[in-house]
């Protein structure tokens, strides 16, 4: 049966709990790109609930970071076809993703099990189109051998360009148009509010039920939305309702603040509409009508910051293997952003913006400050607009703090600081405020002290990632390769599913943190 996990796995088809879009196969493990591949047994390697709580609502999931090139032949014997052609919210199937990523063994496996080689996604694209677009010639040859044909290229390109134009208009602050995909637009009344699970300076996140699944709904702090949800919630105690209404009134933001928040919110929606990756939180839908702005996404278990705080309370730390797994997954998600066309710079990487789903997969969230860079060769000079939380300073690249010219390498610096936090279980310069920590790095040119017990390979990688010279920092594809080699050498394992330790914290409450 279809495994939904805790969301759509970034909208890609994902192998988990022994199934691939309806095919019972072996559990996933880590491939050479830091992604999941089929494992050595037929059971799931995680202990999370079967369908998770959030779910992509029928989104088939095939891998946590792509698919593998070395599919074990024995998996064919264990496979039981249920619905191999199940697609995600974009109607993209396991075969679409395998063809796009160039994983020929997975393509052969799916074709052998009877996958529809001419199945079309939302834009009319077929698996062969994905293979040809990525120049995966051997995959294309296999698909053609099973009768695959290409869709009408002119129609396909036209549909794709319409989608991109819509995203570009949003990201540049322009009004939405009729070209937007109607499948992503929903009526606010479809949401059933359950409870508030996160709050920030200008926004709040609610756990909601939408079309039969649990989701996270992010909204701007506007009394109209919150009052409406409170009434729908039908709070029995009039005193509690009155008390909450008063809290909303006091917390309401000014019109100027609301406009700024809405601008960031719309940009975030525009960017997230185009992102489909298992290490990026997947947006499922949004509502921009009648002054009700809500973004609906998969719900996750907790944030990385929640885990850090729980560990501090329990005087524990992340297991070394989990540290590397999270570092690999974060690098995989960031690599997808930086390799996008055009590249996307996150600009606000920090533990609070990294969520962990119910299967233990780390996902990048909060794209309110993300920037689409039109030209990969063009740097830009602009003041970095803070989110209102000084924690951002601690993970901020020196050139951003100094308002200098910068590129996507600012994310690599932030990545290094987060990785350091995972290794030490304490934030960089924990004794300093965020601003003082940023000053120490940007003005004094200092970096956190790496303990002697940290492996030299990891230590060297950290130093390269937080290099003062942005051009000296490695790309995320290189980081993935380094960590994969390290993981093979040290842990002698391919799995990327962390063993969860129970924490009496938000981590167990299905909550997440926004900023």
N, C-alpha and C positions, 0 to 999 in steps of 0.2 A: 504494500500500500504506500501511498505518497507520504513522505516524511516532510513536515513543514517546519520543524525546529522552532526557532524563535524568530521567524521572519523569513523573508525570501532569500536569505543568504546573499543579499546584495543583488537579487534579481537573477542570479545565475542558477543553473541547475546544479544541484549539489549532492554528492554521494554521502549518505549518513544513515546510521542504524541499518545498514545492510540493504539500502534501496537506492535506485537511481531513476527518479521520475517514475517509479512504479516497477522497477526491476529489482529483484532481491539479489544483491551482490555482496561482496566483502566490504568490511569497514575501511574508511579512508585513512591514509597515512601521508607523510610528507614527501613531495617529490623534490627534484634538484633545484626547483625555482622557489622553494619555500612554500609550495602549495600542497594541497591534499592529493593523494593517489590511493589506489586500492590497497588495502592492508593484507595481512597474512592470515586473517581468520574471518569468519563470517559474522562476527558480532560487532556491535558498536563499541568504540573505545571510550565513550563517555557515559556518565551515569545520570545525565539530566533526563527530565521527563520526556516521554515519547514524542509528543508533538510540540513540546515547549509551551510557552504561553503566548506568544505573540504571533508570530507566525506570518508568513506571507500569504496566508489564506489560500492554500492551493498552489503556492509557488513551488515548482519542483526545484530541487537543489542538487547540483552535481558535484561541486568541489569547492573547497575552501581556498580558493586562489587559483582557479584554473583546473586543468586535468592532467593526467599523467601520460607519459610516453611508454611506460613499461607495464602495461596491463597484464596481470598474470593470467595465463591461459586457463587455469583451473577455475577462474571466476565464471567462465562460460557454463561449466557443469553445474554451478550453484545458482545460476540465474533463473528466475521464474518470471516470465513476462506478465505484467499486469497492464500497464499503460506506458509504454516506452516513449510515446510521443507527447507526453504531458509537457506543457510549456509554462513559462513564468508570466508575469503581468504584461510583458512585451511579446508574448506568444513564442518566445525563443526556447527551443528544446535543448536537450543534452547534445544532440547532434550539431545544432547551430554552434554551441560553445566549443565543442571539441574541434570542429572544423576551423573555427576562428583562431583557436589557440595552437593549432597545428599538432594536436595529439593523435597521431595516426592510429595507434593501438586502440584507443577508445573509439575512434571512428569505425574501425574494422569490427570491433566488438558490437557496437550499436547496429551497424548494418547487418551483421550476422544474426542479430536477435530480431530483425524485422523492422527497424526504425524506418519511418517514412523519409526517404532521402530528398523529397521535394516539398516538405512541409514549409510553410511560409510564416514569417514573423509578422509583427504588426505593420511593418513597412513594406511587406511583400518580398522580403529577402529570404533566400533559401540557403541551406548549408553550403552549397557549392559557391554561392556568392561570397560567403564569409571566407571560404578557403582561397578564392581567387583574389579577394581584396587584400588579404594578408600574404599573398604570394606563397601559400602553402601548396606547392605543385603536387607533391606526393599524395597529400590528402585529397586534392581535387581529382587525381587519377583514380583513387580508390572509390570516391563518390560516383564518378562517371561510370566506373565498372559495375556499379549497382543501379545504373539507370538515372542518376541525378542529372538535372538540367538547370541552367541558370534562369532566373526570372528576367523579365524584360528590364534591361539595364537602365533605360531611360526613365521608366516609371519608378524604379527603385531609387535612382539617384534623386529624382524629383521629390519623392516622399521624404527621403533622408534630409534633403536640403531644407524642406519646409520645417521639419523638426528642429534642425540646427538654427534656422532663422528665428524661430520662436524663442529658443533659449537665449540667443544673442540679444534679442530685444529686451528680454527680462533682465539679463545681466548688465545691460547698459542703462537700466532705469526706465526703459520705455514701457508704455502701456501694453497689456496683453492684447492679442489679436484673435481673429476667428481661426487662425491656422493652428492654434494650440490643440493638443490632443485631448479630445473630450473624455477619453477614458480616465484621465487623471483628475478631472474636475468633478467634484462631488457636492452634494447638498449638505450643508451644515447639520440639517435635521437628522441625517443618517447616523450621526455619532451619539452614542450613549455613554455619558461620562460616568466613570466608576470612582476614581479618586485622583487627587493631585499627587504626582510623584517627583516633580522637580520644579525649581523656581530660580529665576535669575533677575537681573536688573530690570529688564523690560519684557520678559516673557515667562510663561509657565508651561509645564508639560503635564498632561493628564493621561492616566490610563483610561482607555475607552474601549467600547465594543463597537466594531464596525463591520457590517456584512458577515457577522458570525465569528469574527476573530478578534483577539485582543491586539490593540495597537497603541502607539504613543501619539498623542495629538499636541502639537506645539502651537501656542497662540500668543499674540501680543496681549499685554495687560490692558484689556479694555473691558469696562464694566458690563457692556452689552453681552459679551461672550460668557463671562464668568457668572453673571446673574442668571442668564438663560440656563446654564448647566446646573447651577444650584437648584433652580426650580425643577428641572428635569430629574434631578437626583431625588427630589421630594424628601428633603430632610424632615424627619418626624418632629424633632424638637424645635419649636418656634424660637426658643432662646438661642440655640445653636445657629439657626439660619440668620437671625438678626445679627448675631455676633460676627458671623462670616461676612455678611453684607457690609458691616462697618469696617472690617479689615480690608475689604476690596476698595471701599471708598478712600481709605487712608493710603492704600498702596497705589492708587491710580496715578498714571504718569501724565505729564503735561502734553499739550497738543504738539509742541515742538519735538519733545522726546518721542512721542508716538510716531511722528512722521519719519524721524531718523530710524526708529526701530522697524517701521514698515518697509523702508527702503532696503535695509539689510535683510529683512525677512523675504522680500520678493527676489532679491539677488540669490539668496540661499536656495529658495525654491527652484529658481531657474537653473542653477548649477546642479542641484540634486536630481532634477528631472532626467539628466543625461547620464547619470552615474549608475553603473551596474557592476558591482564587484563584491565578492564575499567578505571583504575586509572593509567595506564602507556601508554604513547604515543605509538601508534602502527606503526611499520615499515611495509611498504607495499611492497617495492622492493628495489633493489640496482643495481648499475652498477660498476663493477670492471675491465672493459675491456679498452684496448687501452689508458692506463694512464688517464682514466676518472673515477674518484671515486666519486660516488654520492649516497646518501642514501635518499630514498623517504619515507616520513611518512605522517600521517594525519596532516592536518593543524589546528592550534588552534587559538583562538581569541586573546589571549595575554598571558603574563606571570604574575605570582603573583607579581613580582617586578614592572611591569607596573601598576598594580592595586595600589600598595603601593605608587608609585610616583604620580599617578592621585589623590589619596586621599590627599596626602601632598599638592598638588597644590590647591585642592578644600577645604582644611581644613576640611576633612571628615575622616571617618574611616569605617572599615568593621562592619556591624551589628553583634551583639553578636551571633546570630544564624548562620550566615554565617561563623564566626570564627570557631565554633564547627564543622560545616559541612565540611569545608576545612580540619580541623584537622583530622576528621574521614576518609575522602577520602585519605589524604596523608598516614595515618596509614594503610589503607586497601591496598594501592599500595605497601608500604614498607613491609607489612606482606607477601604479595605474593612473593616479592624478597627473603626475609629471609627464607621463607618456601620452596623455590625452591630446587630441587635436582640436583646438589649441591647448597648451599645457594649463593646468590649474594649480595655483599656489594656495595652500591652505591658510597660512599666515597666523594661525592661532592654535598650533599643536600644544596640548597640555593634557595631563591625566584626566581632567574633568571632561574633556572632549573625546575621550576614547572609551567606548562602551564594550562590555563583554556580554555576549548572548548566553542563552541557557545551555548551549553545547560547549561553552568555553572558548568561543572564537572572538577575538578582538576586532572591533569595528571602529572606523573613524567617523566622527559625527561633528555637527555644528559647523556649517559652512557659511555662517553669517559674515565673516571677514575674508572669505576666499576670493581670489582674484583670477579671472580668466586672462591669460596673457596672449594677446592677438598674434604677436610675432616672437618666436622663441629666441631670436637674436637681439630683441629689444629690451633693455632694462628700463626701469622706471624710477622716478624720484617722487616720493610722496610721503606725507606724515602718516605714521601708522596709527590708525584710530583704535583706541583701546576699547575693550568690551565693558569696562567698568570694574573688572576684577584684577587686582594687582598681581594675582598669580601669573598672569600672562607675561609680565616682565621677566620672571625667573627663567622662562624658557625662550625668551626672545633673542634673536640673533643680534650681535653687536651693531651691524650696519643698519638694522632697522631702528634700534634704539637711538642711533646717532642721526637718523633721518637721511641716510645716504642711499646711493643707488643700490638696488638689490635685485635678486632673481629668485628662482625656486630653491636655490641652495639655503635660503633662510629656514626652510622646512627641515633640511638635513641637520642644521645646528640644533633646532628644537628637538629633533629626534634623538640626538646625542644626549641632551639633558634629561629626556624622559628615560632613556636606556640607563643612564647613570642612576636615576631615581630607583629603577627596578633592581639594579645591582646592589645598591646600598640600603634600600628600604627607607631612605631619608632623602628629602629634596636637595638639590644642589644649593650649597651655602644655606643650610637650614637655619642657621642662627641669624640670618639677615632678612630684612624685608625684601619684597620682590624688586622694588626700585633699587635698593642698595646692591642686590645681587646682580642686576642688569648693569649697574654702574661699574661694579667690580670687573665684569667681563668686557664691557664696551670701552671704558675709560682706562682702567688699570691693566687691561689685557690679561687678566688672570683666568684660570679655569679650575674647576673643582679638583680636589686631590683624589686620585684613583688609588684605592688600597692595594697593597702589594699582593694580596691573595687573588686578585683578578687576573685571569689568564692573559698572557702577554698579547695574544692575538686580539682579544676583546679590547684590551687597553689601547692598542695601536689603532684599532678601528674607531674608538671613541675620540681619540686625539685628532684623527683625520676628519671626523665628522664635525668637530667644533673648531676646526682650523680658523685662524683669524682671517686668512685669505679665502674668500668664498670659492674661488676657482680651485683651491686645493681640496675641497670637500668632495667625497665620492658621490656618485649617483646612487639611487636606491636599488637599481639593478645590480650594481657592484656590491652593495651592502648585503643583498639577498644571497649572492653567490658566496661571499665570505662567511656568512652565518651558517649556510647550508653545509659547507665544507667543515666548519668547526663542529657543528652538531653531529655530523657523521663520525668525526674523529673522536669526540668526547663521549657522546651518549650511545653510539653504535645503534641508533634507531632512526626510523624515518617518520615516526608519528608526530603530529603537531597538535594533539589534543591534550591540554594540560590536565593533570589530576587535581580536582578541586578539593580544597580543604574547607570544611564548614566554618563559617564566620557568623557570629551573631551581630549582623550589621545590615545596612541597606543591601548588601550583596545578596542576601537571602530573601529580599522583599520585592524583587522585581522592579526596583526603582532606578532612576537614572538622574544624572546631574546635568544641568545646562548652565551656560554662562551668558 
